[in-house]
Protein backbone atom coordinates (compact mmCIF):
# COMPACT_ATOMS: atom_id res chain seq x y z
CA UNK A 1 0.00 0.00 0.00
CA UNK A 2 2.81 2.38 0.90
CA UNK A 3 4.57 1.60 -2.40
CA UNK A 4 1.35 2.33 -4.35
CA UNK A 5 0.98 5.68 -2.63
CA UNK A 6 4.58 6.55 -3.40
CA UNK A 7 4.16 5.63 -7.06
CA UNK A 8 0.97 7.73 -7.24
CA UNK A 9 2.81 10.69 -5.70
CA UNK A 10 5.62 10.33 -8.24
CA UNK A 11 3.09 10.27 -11.09
CA UNK A 12 1.41 13.42 -9.78
CA UNK A 13 4.74 15.21 -9.51
CA UNK A 14 5.60 14.20 -13.08
CA UNK A 15 2.49 15.88 -14.53
CA UNK A 16 3.54 19.33 -15.73
CA UNK A 17 1.66 22.20 -14.12
CA UNK A 18 1.25 25.14 -16.44
CA UNK A 19 2.04 28.58 -15.14
CA UNK A 20 -0.55 31.32 -15.53
CA UNK A 21 1.40 32.71 -18.49
CA UNK A 22 1.46 29.27 -20.13
CA UNK A 23 -2.25 28.77 -19.52
CA UNK A 24 -2.96 32.17 -21.01
CA UNK A 25 -0.88 31.35 -24.08
CA UNK A 26 -2.68 28.02 -24.48
CA UNK A 27 -6.10 29.66 -24.46
CA UNK A 28 -4.96 32.43 -26.80
CA UNK A 29 -3.59 29.87 -29.25
CA UNK A 30 -6.93 28.05 -29.18
CA UNK A 31 -8.74 31.34 -29.85
CA UNK A 32 -6.52 32.02 -32.85
CA UNK A 33 -6.82 28.52 -34.31
CA UNK A 34 -10.58 28.50 -33.89
CA UNK A 35 -10.87 32.04 -35.29
CA UNK A 36 -8.84 31.04 -38.34
CA UNK A 37 -11.30 28.26 -39.06
CA UNK A 38 -14.32 30.52 -38.54
CA UNK A 39 -12.93 33.37 -40.63
CA UNK A 40 -11.18 31.60 -43.48
CA UNK A 41 -12.90 28.21 -43.84
CA UNK A 42 -16.39 28.46 -42.40
CA UNK A 43 -17.51 31.57 -44.30
CA UNK A 44 -18.12 31.06 -48.02
CA UNK A 45 -17.28 33.34 -50.93
CA UNK A 46 -20.26 35.65 -50.28
CA UNK A 47 -19.78 35.82 -46.51
CA UNK A 48 -22.35 33.38 -45.15
CA UNK A 49 -21.70 30.34 -43.01
CA UNK A 50 -21.38 27.05 -44.84
CA UNK A 51 -23.15 25.49 -41.82
CA UNK A 52 -23.02 21.67 -41.78
CA UNK A 53 -20.08 19.62 -43.07
CA UNK A 54 -21.04 16.08 -44.11
CA UNK A 55 -18.14 13.95 -42.90
CA UNK A 56 -18.85 10.97 -45.13
CA UNK A 57 -19.28 13.02 -48.32
CA UNK A 58 -16.79 15.80 -47.64
CA UNK A 59 -19.46 18.36 -48.62
CA UNK A 60 -21.06 21.39 -46.96
CA UNK A 61 -24.84 21.75 -46.58
CA UNK A 62 -26.73 24.91 -45.64
CA UNK A 63 -28.88 24.94 -42.54
CA UNK A 64 -30.56 28.18 -41.45
CA UNK A 65 -27.73 30.39 -42.84
CA UNK A 66 -28.86 33.77 -41.39
CA UNK A 67 -28.90 32.38 -37.86
CA UNK A 68 -25.65 30.47 -38.22
CA UNK A 69 -23.89 33.38 -39.89
CA UNK A 70 -25.00 35.69 -37.10
CA UNK A 71 -23.37 33.34 -34.59
CA UNK A 72 -20.09 33.37 -36.52
CA UNK A 73 -20.14 37.18 -36.71
CA UNK A 74 -20.64 37.45 -32.96
CA UNK A 75 -17.76 35.08 -32.24
CA UNK A 76 -15.34 36.77 -34.65
CA UNK A 77 -16.05 40.20 -33.19
CA UNK A 78 -15.29 38.85 -29.73
CA UNK A 79 -12.08 37.29 -31.02
CA UNK A 80 -11.05 40.58 -32.63
CA UNK A 81 -11.45 42.38 -29.31
CA UNK A 82 -8.88 40.05 -27.75
CA UNK A 83 -6.46 39.32 -30.61
CA UNK A 84 -6.68 42.72 -32.35
CA UNK A 85 -6.36 40.74 -35.59
CA UNK A 86 -8.03 43.01 -38.14
CA UNK A 87 -8.57 40.08 -40.51
CA UNK A 88 -11.09 38.59 -38.09
CA UNK A 89 -13.04 41.85 -38.02
CA UNK A 90 -12.81 42.14 -41.81
CA UNK A 91 -14.38 38.69 -42.19
CA UNK A 92 -17.08 39.57 -39.67
CA UNK A 93 -17.81 42.68 -41.75
CA UNK A 94 -18.03 40.59 -44.91
CA UNK A 95 -20.48 38.26 -43.19
CA UNK A 96 -22.40 41.22 -41.78
CA UNK A 97 -22.75 42.71 -45.25
CA UNK A 98 -24.26 39.45 -46.49
CA UNK A 99 -26.64 39.42 -43.52
CA UNK A 100 -27.93 42.95 -44.12
CA UNK A 101 -28.34 42.15 -47.85
CA UNK A 102 -31.29 39.97 -46.81
CA UNK A 103 -33.35 43.07 -45.97
CA UNK A 104 -36.61 42.95 -47.92
CA UNK A 105 -37.28 46.22 -49.74
CA UNK A 106 -39.70 45.36 -52.57
CA UNK A 107 -42.46 43.19 -51.08
CA UNK A 108 -45.76 44.95 -50.31
CA UNK A 109 -46.23 43.15 -46.99
CA UNK A 110 -42.68 42.21 -46.00
CA UNK A 111 -40.89 45.50 -46.61
CA UNK A 112 -38.46 46.05 -43.77
CA UNK A 113 -38.36 42.38 -42.76
CA UNK A 114 -35.39 40.04 -43.25
CA UNK A 115 -35.53 37.20 -45.76
CA UNK A 116 -34.39 34.73 -43.14
CA UNK A 117 -35.42 31.38 -44.60
CA UNK A 118 -34.87 28.49 -42.23
CA UNK A 119 -34.18 25.81 -44.83
CA UNK A 120 -33.73 22.04 -44.37
CA UNK A 121 -37.31 21.40 -45.47
CA UNK A 122 -38.75 24.51 -43.83
CA UNK A 123 -38.99 27.24 -46.46
CA UNK A 124 -40.51 29.89 -44.21
CA UNK A 125 -39.06 32.97 -42.54
CA UNK A 126 -38.62 32.11 -38.86
CA UNK A 127 -38.67 34.64 -36.03
CA UNK A 128 -35.77 33.10 -34.08
CA UNK A 129 -33.67 32.80 -37.24
CA UNK A 130 -33.74 36.58 -37.26
CA UNK A 131 -33.72 37.40 -33.55
CA UNK A 132 -30.95 35.09 -32.42
CA UNK A 133 -28.86 36.09 -35.41
CA UNK A 134 -28.94 39.75 -34.39
CA UNK A 135 -26.54 39.86 -31.39
CA UNK A 136 -23.65 39.56 -33.82
CA UNK A 137 -24.99 42.45 -35.88
CA UNK A 138 -25.31 44.78 -32.88
CA UNK A 139 -21.87 43.66 -31.72
CA UNK A 140 -20.47 44.38 -35.19
CA UNK A 141 -22.06 47.84 -35.13
CA UNK A 142 -20.38 48.60 -31.80
CA UNK A 143 -17.01 47.39 -33.11
CA UNK A 144 -17.15 49.31 -36.39
CA UNK A 145 -19.45 52.27 -35.74
CA UNK A 146 -21.36 51.38 -38.92
CA UNK A 147 -25.04 51.84 -38.06
CA UNK A 148 -26.38 49.78 -40.97
CA UNK A 149 -25.87 46.52 -39.07
CA UNK A 150 -27.98 47.69 -36.12
CA UNK A 151 -30.47 49.46 -38.39
CA UNK A 152 -31.30 46.34 -40.43
CA UNK A 153 -31.66 44.24 -37.28
CA UNK A 154 -33.93 46.93 -35.80
CA UNK A 155 -35.97 47.12 -38.99
CA UNK A 156 -36.66 43.38 -38.89
CA UNK A 157 -37.50 43.53 -35.19
CA UNK A 158 -39.93 46.41 -35.81
CA UNK A 159 -41.68 44.40 -38.54
CA UNK A 160 -42.00 41.36 -36.31
CA UNK A 161 -43.31 43.45 -33.43
CA UNK A 162 -45.98 44.98 -35.65
CA UNK A 163 -47.03 41.71 -37.30
CA UNK A 164 -46.16 38.71 -35.10
CA UNK A 165 -46.63 39.75 -31.45
CA UNK A 166 -49.36 38.32 -29.20
CA UNK A 167 -48.81 40.56 -26.14
CA UNK A 168 -51.61 39.13 -24.01
CA UNK A 169 -49.85 35.75 -24.07
CA UNK A 170 -46.25 36.97 -24.10
CA UNK A 171 -45.36 35.19 -27.35
CA UNK A 172 -44.51 35.86 -30.98
CA UNK A 173 -45.71 33.74 -33.87
CA UNK A 174 -42.88 31.66 -35.29
CA UNK A 175 -43.24 31.73 -39.05
CA UNK A 176 -44.02 33.90 -42.06
CA UNK A 177 -44.72 32.77 -45.63
CA UNK A 178 -42.01 34.50 -47.70
CA UNK A 179 -44.23 34.60 -50.81
CA UNK A 180 -47.52 35.89 -49.44
CA UNK A 181 -46.11 37.70 -46.43
CA UNK A 182 -48.75 36.10 -44.24
CA UNK A 183 -47.94 35.15 -40.66
CA UNK A 184 -48.67 31.45 -40.00
CA UNK A 185 -51.13 31.46 -37.10
CA UNK A 186 -52.88 28.11 -37.48
CA UNK A 187 -50.30 25.54 -38.52
CA UNK A 188 -46.61 25.44 -37.68
CA UNK A 189 -44.00 24.25 -40.18
CA UNK A 190 -42.27 22.63 -37.19
CA UNK A 191 -45.24 20.27 -36.72
CA UNK A 192 -46.29 19.31 -40.28
CA UNK A 193 -48.02 16.10 -39.18
CA UNK A 194 -49.86 17.49 -36.16
CA UNK A 195 -53.55 17.93 -37.02
CA UNK A 196 -54.78 20.01 -34.09
CA UNK A 197 -52.44 22.86 -33.14
CA UNK A 198 -52.70 25.36 -30.32
CA UNK A 199 -51.14 28.80 -29.85
CA UNK A 200 -48.03 27.28 -28.28
CA UNK A 201 -47.53 25.11 -31.38
CA UNK A 202 -47.30 28.15 -33.65
CA UNK A 203 -45.64 30.62 -31.32
CA UNK A 204 -42.99 30.92 -28.59
CA UNK A 205 -41.71 33.60 -26.17
CA UNK A 206 -38.94 34.02 -28.78
CA UNK A 207 -36.66 36.05 -26.52
CA UNK A 208 -33.44 34.43 -27.69
CA UNK A 209 -30.96 37.00 -28.90
CA UNK A 210 -32.50 39.68 -26.64
CA UNK A 211 -33.37 41.58 -29.81
CA UNK A 212 -35.68 44.13 -28.22
CA UNK A 213 -33.15 44.99 -25.53
CA UNK A 214 -30.56 45.72 -28.23
CA UNK A 215 -33.12 47.69 -30.22
CA UNK A 216 -33.94 49.76 -27.13
CA UNK A 217 -30.29 50.49 -26.40
CA UNK A 218 -29.71 51.44 -30.04
CA UNK A 219 -32.81 53.63 -30.55
CA UNK A 220 -33.70 54.64 -26.95
CA UNK A 221 -37.31 53.81 -27.85
CA UNK A 222 -38.99 52.82 -24.59
CA UNK A 223 -41.52 50.60 -26.36
CA UNK A 224 -38.78 48.12 -27.19
CA UNK A 225 -37.62 48.07 -23.56
CA UNK A 226 -41.16 47.25 -22.42
CA UNK A 227 -41.50 44.41 -24.93
CA UNK A 228 -38.20 42.90 -23.83
CA UNK A 229 -39.13 43.04 -20.14
CA UNK A 230 -42.57 41.61 -20.90
CA UNK A 231 -40.90 38.69 -22.68
CA UNK A 232 -38.63 38.12 -19.69
CA UNK A 233 -41.74 38.03 -17.49
CA UNK A 234 -43.34 35.60 -19.93
CA UNK A 235 -40.32 33.31 -19.58
CA UNK A 236 -40.54 33.46 -15.79
CA UNK A 237 -44.22 32.48 -15.95
CA UNK A 238 -43.73 29.67 -18.46
CA UNK A 239 -40.59 28.09 -16.96
CA UNK A 240 -41.21 24.66 -15.43
CA UNK A 241 -39.78 23.02 -12.31
CA UNK A 242 -36.71 21.91 -14.24
CA UNK A 243 -35.89 25.41 -15.39
CA UNK A 244 -36.98 24.52 -18.94
CA UNK A 245 -39.68 25.60 -21.38
CA UNK A 246 -41.01 22.20 -22.40
CA UNK A 247 -44.20 23.58 -23.96
CA UNK A 248 -42.22 24.89 -26.91
CA UNK A 249 -40.34 23.36 -29.82
CA UNK A 250 -37.56 22.22 -30.26
CA UNK A 251 -38.14 20.64 -26.84
CA UNK A 252 -40.33 17.53 -27.11
CA UNK A 253 -42.64 17.45 -24.11
CA UNK A 254 -44.38 14.21 -25.10
CA UNK A 255 -41.04 12.42 -25.40
CA UNK A 256 -39.48 14.14 -22.41
CA UNK A 257 -36.44 15.40 -24.32
CA UNK A 258 -34.99 18.89 -24.27
CA UNK A 259 -32.90 20.64 -26.91
CA UNK A 260 -29.17 21.06 -26.12
CA UNK A 261 -29.20 24.86 -26.56
CA UNK A 262 -32.77 26.18 -26.81
CA UNK A 263 -33.40 26.64 -23.08
CA UNK A 264 -29.95 28.16 -22.62
CA UNK A 265 -30.87 30.89 -25.13
CA UNK A 266 -33.84 31.83 -23.00
CA UNK A 267 -31.67 31.73 -19.87
CA UNK A 268 -29.14 34.01 -21.57
CA UNK A 269 -31.89 36.51 -22.38
CA UNK A 270 -32.93 36.46 -18.72
CA UNK A 271 -29.38 37.36 -17.69
CA UNK A 272 -29.65 40.24 -20.16
CA UNK A 273 -32.91 41.10 -18.44
CA UNK A 274 -31.09 41.33 -15.12
CA UNK A 275 -28.41 43.55 -16.67
CA UNK A 276 -31.14 45.91 -17.85
CA UNK A 277 -33.40 45.93 -14.77
CA UNK A 278 -31.42 44.61 -11.81
CA UNK A 279 -34.23 42.11 -11.11
CA UNK A 280 -32.52 39.06 -9.57
CA UNK A 281 -35.52 36.83 -10.33
CA UNK A 282 -34.15 36.67 -13.82
CA UNK A 283 -30.76 35.46 -12.57
CA UNK A 284 -32.41 32.84 -10.37
CA UNK A 285 -34.41 31.53 -13.33
CA UNK A 286 -31.29 31.38 -15.52
CA UNK A 287 -29.41 29.52 -12.80
CA UNK A 288 -32.27 27.03 -12.55
CA UNK A 289 -31.89 26.27 -16.26
CA UNK A 290 -28.14 25.86 -16.02
CA UNK A 291 -28.41 23.43 -13.10
CA UNK A 292 -30.54 21.10 -15.21
CA UNK A 293 -28.06 21.28 -18.07
CA UNK A 294 -25.09 20.59 -15.82
CA UNK A 295 -26.87 17.48 -14.53
CA UNK A 296 -27.14 16.30 -18.15
CA UNK A 297 -23.48 17.05 -18.85
CA UNK A 298 -21.13 14.07 -18.43
CA UNK A 299 -18.39 14.21 -15.81
CA UNK A 300 -15.76 14.93 -18.49
CA UNK A 301 -17.77 17.87 -19.90
CA UNK A 302 -19.35 16.02 -22.82
CA UNK A 303 -22.90 17.05 -23.72
CA UNK A 304 -24.96 14.83 -26.00
CA UNK A 305 -27.62 16.10 -28.40
CA UNK A 306 -30.54 14.07 -27.01
CA UNK A 307 -31.21 14.29 -23.26
CA UNK A 308 -34.28 13.24 -21.30
CA UNK A 309 -35.68 14.95 -18.24
CA UNK A 310 -35.44 11.65 -16.37
CA UNK A 311 -31.66 11.57 -16.84
CA UNK A 312 -31.40 9.26 -19.85
CA UNK A 313 -29.44 10.32 -22.92
CA UNK A 314 -28.34 9.10 -26.34
CA UNK A 315 -24.67 9.04 -27.22
CA UNK A 316 -24.96 9.27 -31.01
CA UNK A 317 -24.21 13.01 -31.30
CA UNK A 318 -21.75 15.15 -29.33
CA UNK A 319 -22.81 18.79 -28.91
CA UNK A 320 -19.74 20.89 -28.13
CA UNK A 321 -21.80 24.05 -28.55
CA UNK A 322 -23.85 23.11 -25.47
CA UNK A 323 -20.71 22.55 -23.38
CA UNK A 324 -19.49 25.97 -24.51
CA UNK A 325 -22.85 27.68 -23.97
CA UNK A 326 -23.07 26.28 -20.43
CA UNK A 327 -19.65 27.80 -19.81
CA UNK A 328 -20.71 31.17 -21.23
CA UNK A 329 -23.71 31.32 -18.89
CA UNK A 330 -21.72 30.00 -15.92
CA UNK A 331 -19.19 32.82 -16.27
CA UNK A 332 -21.93 35.43 -16.28
CA UNK A 333 -23.69 33.88 -13.29
CA UNK A 334 -20.47 33.54 -11.28
CA UNK A 335 -19.82 37.23 -11.89
CA UNK A 336 -23.21 37.85 -10.30
CA UNK A 337 -22.56 35.79 -7.19
CA UNK A 338 -23.45 32.23 -8.21
CA UNK A 339 -20.16 30.66 -7.15
CA UNK A 340 -21.66 27.16 -7.40
CA UNK A 341 -20.84 27.27 -11.13
CA UNK A 342 -17.11 27.97 -10.82
CA UNK A 343 -16.07 24.35 -11.31
CA UNK A 344 -18.29 23.97 -14.35
CA UNK A 345 -16.48 26.87 -16.05
CA UNK A 346 -13.20 24.98 -15.78
CA UNK A 347 -14.89 21.80 -16.98
CA UNK A 348 -16.18 23.57 -20.10
CA UNK A 349 -12.75 25.09 -20.68
CA UNK A 350 -10.98 21.75 -20.41
CA UNK A 351 -13.45 20.11 -22.79
CA UNK A 352 -13.32 22.85 -25.44
CA UNK A 353 -9.52 23.04 -25.33
CA UNK A 354 -9.21 19.25 -25.67
CA UNK A 355 -11.95 18.61 -28.22
CA UNK A 356 -10.98 20.60 -31.28
CA UNK A 357 -9.77 19.34 -34.63
CA UNK A 358 -6.07 20.06 -34.90
CA UNK A 359 -4.90 23.07 -36.89
CA UNK A 360 -2.99 20.72 -39.22
CA UNK A 361 -5.79 18.15 -39.67
CA UNK A 362 -5.61 16.36 -43.06
CA UNK A 363 -9.07 17.66 -43.97
CA UNK A 364 -8.88 21.47 -44.36
CA UNK A 365 -12.64 21.69 -43.76
CA UNK A 366 -12.11 20.67 -40.15
CA UNK A 367 -8.89 22.38 -39.10
CA UNK A 368 -9.30 24.26 -35.83
CA UNK A 369 -13.03 23.64 -35.46
CA UNK A 370 -14.69 22.61 -32.18
CA UNK A 371 -16.32 19.18 -32.21
CA UNK A 372 -20.10 19.32 -32.67
CA UNK A 373 -21.48 16.26 -34.42
CA UNK A 374 -25.01 15.33 -35.45
CA UNK A 375 -25.94 11.87 -36.67
CA UNK A 376 -29.26 11.38 -38.42
CA UNK A 377 -30.76 8.94 -40.92
CA UNK A 378 -31.70 10.71 -44.15
CA UNK A 379 -32.65 9.43 -47.57
CA UNK A 380 -31.76 5.86 -46.67
CA UNK A 381 -28.27 6.58 -45.36
CA UNK A 382 -26.51 7.83 -42.27
CA UNK A 383 -26.08 11.61 -42.30
CA UNK A 384 -23.05 12.40 -40.15
CA UNK A 385 -22.16 16.08 -39.88
CA UNK A 386 -19.73 18.34 -38.09
CA UNK A 387 -21.68 21.51 -37.32
CA UNK A 388 -20.49 25.11 -37.31
CA UNK A 389 -22.18 25.86 -33.97
CA UNK A 390 -19.44 24.04 -32.08
CA UNK A 391 -16.98 26.58 -33.40
CA UNK A 392 -19.10 29.72 -33.03
CA UNK A 393 -20.13 28.96 -29.45
CA UNK A 394 -16.75 27.43 -28.64
CA UNK A 395 -14.98 30.59 -29.80
CA UNK A 396 -17.35 32.81 -27.82
CA UNK A 397 -16.67 30.74 -24.73
CA UNK A 398 -12.89 30.81 -25.21
CA UNK A 399 -13.02 34.60 -25.48
CA UNK A 400 -15.21 34.91 -22.38
CA UNK A 401 -12.97 32.47 -20.52
CA UNK A 402 -9.83 34.42 -21.50
CA UNK A 403 -11.34 37.63 -20.13
CA UNK A 404 -12.66 35.85 -17.01
CA UNK A 405 -9.38 34.12 -16.25
CA UNK A 406 -6.67 36.48 -17.38
CA UNK A 407 -8.07 40.04 -17.45
N, C-alpha and C positions, 0 to 999 in steps of 0.2 A: 504493500500500500504506500509506504514511504517513497519507494522507487518511482511508482506511478505519479505521485504528486510532484516529485522532482523533475521527472520528464515533462510533465504538463507545464511546470514553471519555466523550464528551458524553452519549450515551444512558444509560450507567451512572450518571453523576452526576445525571441528570434523574429517575431512579427514586427515589421517596421511601423513606427508610429509617425505619421506625417505631422510636420510642424504646421502652424497656422498659415505661414506663407506658402507651404507646399499644398495644403488643402485649397487655399485660394487659387493657386495656379491650376490645380486640377479642375476646379469648377469653371474657371475662365476658359480653359482649353475645351471643355465640354460645350460651353456656350458658343464658342467660335466654330467648332465642328458642326454642331447642330444648326447654327445660323447659316453656315455655308450650304448645307443641304437645303434648308428652307428657301434661301435666296436664289441659289444658282441651279438647283435641280427640281425643286418642287413647283416653282412657278413656271408656267409655259411661256411661249413666245409672245402672248398678248397680255401676260401679267396675272392670269388666274391660276388657282391651284389645280394641279393635275388630279388631286384627290386620292383615289384608291389604286394601288399598284398590285396587279394580279401576279402573284409569285410563280404560278405554274406556267403562265403565258409570257411573262416578261412585258406586259402591256399595262398602260394606265387607263382607268375608267373614271369618268366624271361622276360625282355624287354631290349634289347640292353645292355647286361651285361658289355662289355668293357668300354663303355661310362659311364654307371652308377657307375661302380666300380672306375673308374678314379676320379669321383666327390667325392666319399666317401674318397678315399685316400687323396685328396687335403684338405678336411675338417678336417680329423683326424690329418694330419701334422700340420695344423694351430692350432688345439686344443692343441696338444702336446707342441707347442711353448709357450703357455700361462700357461697351467696346469702343465707342466713338468711331466705328468703322462706317464711313459715309456710304460705302457700297450697300450695306444692309438697309440704310434709309432710302437709298435710290431705288432699290428693289421694292421696298414697301410703297414708295410713291408710284412706281409702275403698276403695282397691284391695285393701289387706291384709284388710279386713273381708270383702270378697267372697271372697278366697282362702280364708280360714279357714272360711267358710260351707260349703265343699265337704267338710268333715270328715264322714265316714260314721259315724253313731251307731246306726242301726237295722237293719243287715244282720248276720245271724248269723255270717258268715265275714269280712266286711269292716269290722267295727266298729273304728274307730281309724285306718282308711286314708283317703286323700283320693280323692274322686271326680274324678280328673284324666283325663278322656276326651281322647284325642288329637284326634279329629275328622278331617275331610278324607278320609273313606272308611275310617278306622280307628277303630272305636267301642269300643276297649278302653282300660283304664287302663294308662298306660305309666310305667315306673319313672323314666325321665329327665324326663318331663313334671313329675313331682313333684320329683325331686332337684335339677334345675337351676333350678327355680322358687324353691327355698328360700333362696338367699343373700339375696334381697330381704327375706324375712320375718325372718330373723335380724338383718339390718341395721335393719329397721324396729323390731324389739324394742329394739335398742340405742339407737335414736334417741328412742324414746318411753317406754321402761321398762315397756311393756305386755307381760307374759309370754305372752299368748295366741298371739301370732304365732309365737314360738319353740316353744311347747308343741304347737301343731297340726303344725308341721313335724316335730317330734320324734316325735309320735305316729305319723305316716305312716312315718317312717324306721324306727321300732320294728317296725311291721307288716311292712314289706318285709324287714327283717332276719330276722324270724321265719318268713317264708313264701316268700321269693324268693332267698335266698342259697345259693350253691353254693361253700362255702369252699375245698374241695379244688382248685377250678379258678380261684378268684379272680374269680368273675363273679356277677352277679345276673340272674335271668330278667327279660325285658323287659316282659311283658304279663300282665294279669289281666282275666278276663271280669267285667264289672261286674254282671252278672245272677247268675251262679252263684258268683262269688267264687273260681273256680278259677284257679290260675296256669297259663299256657299254656307247657307244657314240650316239646311235640312239634312244633308248627307255629307259625311266627311270622306275625303280621299284616303284617309288613314284606315278607314273601316269599310272597304268596298263590299264586303259580304254581309255586313250587319244590316238587317232589314229595318228594325226600329231603333232610331237614334235620338238621343236626348241632347240638351244644350251642351252638356259636358263632353259629348262625343264630337261636337263640331267646334268647340271653343276651349280655351285654357286661360289661366291667369296671364300667361305670356309675358312674364316680367324678366325673362332672361335677357341679358345685355344691358339692363337698366336704361333702356333707350330714353324714357321720358325724364329721367334724372339728368342725363347728358344734354337733352334738348333744353331743359330748364336752365342749366348752367351756361349753355351757349347763348340762349335768347333772353334769359331773365323773365320769361313769360310764366307767371305764377300758375296758369292753368296746367302746364306740364308737370309742375311740382306736385300739384294736387293729385293728378292722375297716377303719378309714380307712387305716392304715399298710399293712395287708395288700393293700388295693386299689392303693395306690401301688406296692407291690412287684409286683403283677400287671401294672400298666402298664409297669413297667421290663422285665419278662420278655417281654411281648407286643409291645413297640415294635419296628418293623422298621428297616432301615438308613436309611430316609428320615426317621425320627423320627415315623412315622405308625402307625396301628393299622388296617391294611388288611383284617384279617380280619373287621371288624365294620361293619355298616350304621350310618350312611348312606354310608360309603365303598363303592366298587364295585370289588372286587379284580379281577374278571374283565375289566372294562372299563379298569382302570387309572386311574380317576378318584377324587379325594378330595374330601370335603365341605369347603365354605369355612370352617366353624367347628368342626366336630365334634372334630378332633384338637387344636385350640386349647383346647377345654374340658378335655380330659385334661391338656394341658400346664399349664393354670392350676391344676388340682388338684395337680399335682406341685410347683408353686411353693408352694402351701399346705402340702404335705407337708414341704418344706424349712423353712418357717416354724415348723412344729410340732416337727420333729426335728433340724434342723440338718444333715441328710444332703445333701451337695452333689450326689450322684448324681441326685437329683430335679431340681435346677437344670440339670444337664448335659443330661438327657433333654428338659426343656422347651425349652432352647436349640436342641436338635437339631430339634425340631418347628418352631420359629419360623424357622430357617434355610431349611427347605423352603418355608414359606409366603412368605417374602420373595423367594425365587427366582421364585415364581409371580406375585408382585405386579409390575405394570407400573412402568416408571420414573417415571411421574407419580403413583404411589400407588394406581392403580385395581386392584381385585381382581375378577375375574370369577367367576361361580358355578361353572362347570364347568372344572376343571383336571385335566390328566393328569400322571402321574408323569414321563413322558418330556418334559415341557415344553410340550406343546400345550395349547391352551385355546380355549373358545368365548366369543364376545363378545356373546352375546344377553342376558345378565343381569349387571348391575353390583351387587356385593355390598359396600356401604359398611360393613356391620357387620363384615366380615372385616378391612377396612383399619383400622377402629377397634380391633378385638380384638387385631390384631397390635401396635398401639400400646400397648394396655393391658399386654400381656405384656412388650413391649420395655422399658417404664418399670420394671417390677418386676425384670427381669433386669439392667438397667443399675444399679439400686440395689444389686444383689448382685454387681457387678464385671464384668458382661458389656458392656464399653464398645463392643463391635462393633455394638451395636444403637442407638447414639445417633442416627445419621443417620436411621434408619428411624422413630424417634419424630417427628422433624421432618417427615418425608415424610407420615406419617399425619396429623399436625396440619394441614399445608397442605391435604391432600386433604379432610379433614372440614370445615375452615373454608370451602373453596371450593365444596363440593358439597352444599349445603343449599338447599332451596326457600326463597325469600325470605319474610320475615315478612309481606309485603303481597301475596303471590301471589294471583291471581284466584280460585283454588280454595281455600276455607278448610280443606279436608281435607288440604292439603299444606303449609300455611304453617309454616315453621320446621323441617320434618322433614329428616332426613339421607337422601340418595338411597340406596335399596336396592331394586332392581327385580328382578322374576322374570318371565320370559316362558315360558309353556307353552302347549301346544295342548290344549284341553279342550272336549268336547262340540261338536266341529266348528268351533271358532273359537279365535282367539288370545286367551289369558288373560294380560293384561299388568297386573301389580300393583306397587304401591309398598308395601313391607313395613315393619312397625313396628320390626323389629330394627335397621334402620339408625339409627333415632332412639335406641333404648334403649342400644345399644352405643356409638353416637356420643356420646351425652350422658355416659356413664360415662367414655369416653376424654377428653372435654373437661375433665371434673372432675379426672381423674388428671393430665392435662397441666398444668392450672392450678396444681395443688399441686406438681408436679414442677418447673415453670418459675419460679413466682413466690412460692412459700412456702419 
